[in-house]
Amino acid sequence: MKTKFPVLFSPLKVKRLILKNRIVSAPMSAHGLTADGYFSPEAAEQFEILAKGGVGAVTIGESLVHSKTGNNHGRVLRMDDPGVLPGLYQCTDAIHRYGALASIELLHPGRRADPLYNADGKTYGPSAGFCHYGDGEHAVTELTEEMIEVIVNAFGDAAEMAMLAGCDFVTVHAGHGWLLNQFLSPDNNQRTDRFGGSLENRARISLMTADNIRKKCGKDFVIDFRVSGDDFMENGADLTEVTAFAKLLAERVDMIHVSAANFNNRRAGIRMFPSMFHPRGVNAYLAEEIKKHVSVPVVTVGGFNDPAHMEQWISEGKADAVAMGRALLADPFLPEKARTGREEDITYCTRCGNCLSVGFVPYVKYNLGVSHCSVNPWHGLIPQYLRGSAPVGRRTVLVAGGGPAGMQAALGAAERGHRVLLMEKSDSLGGMLRFAGYPEFKRDIRRYVDLLRRRIERHPNIELRFGAPVTPELAEDLEPDALIVAIGSKPARLDLPGIDDPRVVQAIDLHTSGKEAGDRVVIVGAGQVGVEEGIALAMEGRDVTLVEMSGKPAGDAAYLHYLALVDQMERFPNLRLELNTQCTGISPEGVVCRDGNGGEHVYAADTVVSAVGLTPLREEAGRLLGTAQQVILAGDCRKPAQMAEAVLSGYFAGYNA
């Protein structure tokens, strides 16, 4: 069978290696490591699923080369400890079983290390000074030339261990504000010796690192360098300097992986892991420019997920391969689905930031250690997925509600072999997601709803009925073996003077009520929903005021999405945010509010949007309890939460029914 994407699925030769296609997994940290930083079987399976899904190469991420001077997280893979070898070898074995190549990302965090984990309690960098770390900062000690030599040797030793453990190549991280990038960036490097000043001097440690790896691993071993094509910060390395740096590297390495941004910028995460406000492939132009000046293959990364887009970029000669991270967490089988003509069944990442944010220390206080995906209920449960059992039989499962939890419940039950009747009281599927996906920057949510609808309509085990609310009487008449109640929630109602004013509209009705928002909009409630609506309306040119009782906007958003929302709000002069401000009523003049000091303000409004949260339909759900042999509550009617929780609770309610 011929693939629709012949260039994307053509082999890529890198020295002695041949990647079976042009898709690689971007470096992703191993979850489930032991306290010693060793691979557990569960951690290895995280990378095995990527190989099984069809990528050409799997990159094991964030592995330390010298943990005494450069430990940034604590429980992280330490490539200066031979104890990692057995687990790493088992991991590369698993990757190779599916015809993929294995790489490992080697790094030293430099000034981005956590002094709590370094042996002497100090943090080292190119130059002395201070480094922001989360909400605080710590002192940085300048590396001596002797220490630089030690770290360079540590990179070489780590690469040698990786080669011994079955890695086909190594990816040296010289971007994102880690140590090698710190030397390159004038913002971090004020040295006056042979490691500072000119570009050649600032690049010296990276070139020494490549030479040390080559000496220890041999002339045929493939070395990949990951760079930030632009630091996107004042006094950082820009594309012109990085292109010159890449030309120096290309004389010593075999592949260059181009990302972007520098952690010295507190908001760098929304460019390293592009938010939903960025175009797909946002960093690709950086790789395209660098590729013009080097002869080695160049890999691009930055929000790619559409096979047609990747095919076009590579076929036009703008890059040699594409790396994907979150897209492969949303659907590890994206490559294989694209290769075999099943691209319509790809689950596309919505870039909500949930998977990364729960472990994004030091910006979040605690590293949860596991994460959930808003569109893939099996993310974080890869061992269970790989060892999944066969269908259990043909029970009859009735699902009440066609929102995200209900759709996933129907699919989960159907995958287990059950006969499913999905009943939705409206005339369409999606529930709250129909409204959440309205802004253009959230179009991936609309695509997700369409995907689930197609899966439901095509599944032979699922019968779908619209205009069909599930009543207790109906449930008792149908006599299902299991009833999954996923009827959702309703908008919380503000109990305020003037709330029945015709200018007031609920956030979920804003785009379906037939009313067009006026030129002046006041949104009461600046949680994630309110802020997203405010940004969307500001993009349309409307004058928007967000009123929030607490001292923080979008407090319910995942950290990286929160950063992106704050960044967007600051871009629009027609969007104002009033924090520590309580709405007290609606008057003919506008929205009456009281600030934290007790002062009263009136914000003129043609449209007032209520975005103060959701109330679960617990009473309606409670009436369905006891109407079937087994009744399970899922989604918002159990507890209003983010999309990821609705997807997870719904799917496993059906899967385990």
C-alpha positions, 0 to 999 in steps of 0.5 A: 500500500502506498502512503499519502505522505511519501516524503515523510515516510522516506528513510533518512540516512545519517552517517551509518544510521538509517531512520525509517521515516522523518518523524522523531520523538522530541526529548521527553523525560522519563516518568516512574524512575526509581529514587536512585534515578534508574529506569523502572520497567514502567519508565521504559514502557513509556518510550516503548509505546512511542516506538510501537507507534511508528516513529523513526527515532525515540529520544529519551529526555533530560539525562544529567551528565554531572549530577554533583554540579548539575542536578535540576530536579532530584529524581532524574536520570543520571548518566554519571552513574553506571547503575543506570545501564541495566534499565537503559539497556532494557529501554533501548531494547524495547525501542529497537524491537519496533524498528526505531532508533534510540537516542538520549538527551544529555544535558548539564543545567548549569545555573538552572540547577537546583542548589538543593540537589548539587553536592556542595549546595552551589549552582554553577554557570559561565559567570557569577551572579544570580539566576531566577528560579521559579519565584525566587533566585539563587547565587551562581558561582563561575565555573573555573576552566578546570571545572569546565574540563570536568563537565566536558569529560562528563558529556563524553563519558555519558555518551560512551555509557549511552552507546554501551546501553544501546543508544544509536546516537546522543542528542546533546542539549545546547539550547533552552538555557541549559549550560551550553546555551548559557555559554553561547548567550551574552546575557549569561556569559560575561567571561573574558577568558577563552570561553567568553567574548567572541562567538567562537569563544562562547561556542568553545565548550560545545565544540569541546563537548562534541570532540570529547564524544567523538574521541570516546565513541568513535568516528561512526557514532552519530552526534546530534546537537539540540539548539535554540534557533533564537533565545527570544530575549534581550541580549540573548543569542539570536538567529544570526548568531545561532546560524553561525554557531550551527556552522561551527557545530556542523564540522563536528556533529552529524545532525542539528535539532532546532528548537527555540527560547531560553529559560532565562526568560520567565515565559520561555515555556510557552515558546519551547512548548508552543501554546495554542496561540502559536501557529503549528510549526512556529519554530520551523523558520529557524530550522529552515534558515539554519539548514541553508548554511549546513550540510548535516540533516536538520530537525525542526520542532514546535507544535507540529501534528498534522502529517500533511503539514509535515510532508509539505515542510520536508518536501520543500526542503525546509527541514529533514525531519520533524520532532514531536512531543505532546502530539505523540502523548495525545496519540502515540500511534500518530505516525502509523495512522498517517502511514497507513491512511488512517489520518482521520483517526489521529487524536490531535493534541489541543496544546492545553499544557496539562501534561507538562504543567504538573511537573514544571518545577520550579514554577509549580511548587510540587512535581506530581510525577504523573500527568494526564492528557486532555484527549488521551485517557491512556496517557500516564497508564502506558504499562496498563495499556500495553498489557490491556486485556481482551474484551470482556463480553456483551453487557448492555451499557446505557450512557446518559449524556453526549458531552466529553465524559459521555462520548468517552464512556460510550467508546470505552465500553464499546472497546470492551465489547459491550453493546452501548446506547448513547442518549443525548438530549440535544441534537449534537454531541460535545456538551460544554466542548462545543462552546469551549472550542469556539475561539479560533485559537481553540479550534483543536477542541472542535476537531477533537469533538469531530473525531469522537463523533466519527468514532462513535458513529462508525463503531458497530457496538454503539447506537446513538440517539439525539433528542433523548434525555434519560429519565428514571422511567426510561432507564428502568424500562431499558433495563441496562446492565450498567448506566453511566450518568454523564449529564454534565453541569449548568452555568452557576447563576449570579444572585445579584440586583439586575442580573435579569438585564437582557444585556447579561449572557452566560459565557457558554451561550455567548456564541449560540444565543443569537445575540452579538456581543456589543462594543463594550463587554464586561466579563464577570469572572476571570477564571480560565473560561472568562479569560479565554472569552475575553481574549477572543473578544479583544481579538475581535476589536471589542473593549473588554473588562475582566472582573475577578474577585481573587488576586489572580486570573485564570487560577484554574488553568494549567501553569503553561496555559496560564502563562500563555493567557497572561501573555496574551492579555498583555498584548491587547490594550483594549482588554483590562483586568480588574483583580480583587474586585467583586461584582455587586449588581447590574445597573443601566450604566453598567456593571457595579463593582466594589474593589479591595479597598471598598471603593465602588466602580461602574464599568460601562457595558453593552454586553455582560458575560457571566463566567463564574463557574459551573454547578453540577447537575447532581439532583438530576443525576441523583434521580437516576441512582438505583435505576440499573444494576450498576449506576456510575457518575462521570464527568461534571455531574460528579464534579466540575473539572477541567477537560482532562478529568472529564475525559478520564472519568468518562472513558474508564467509567465505560471501560470498567463497566 
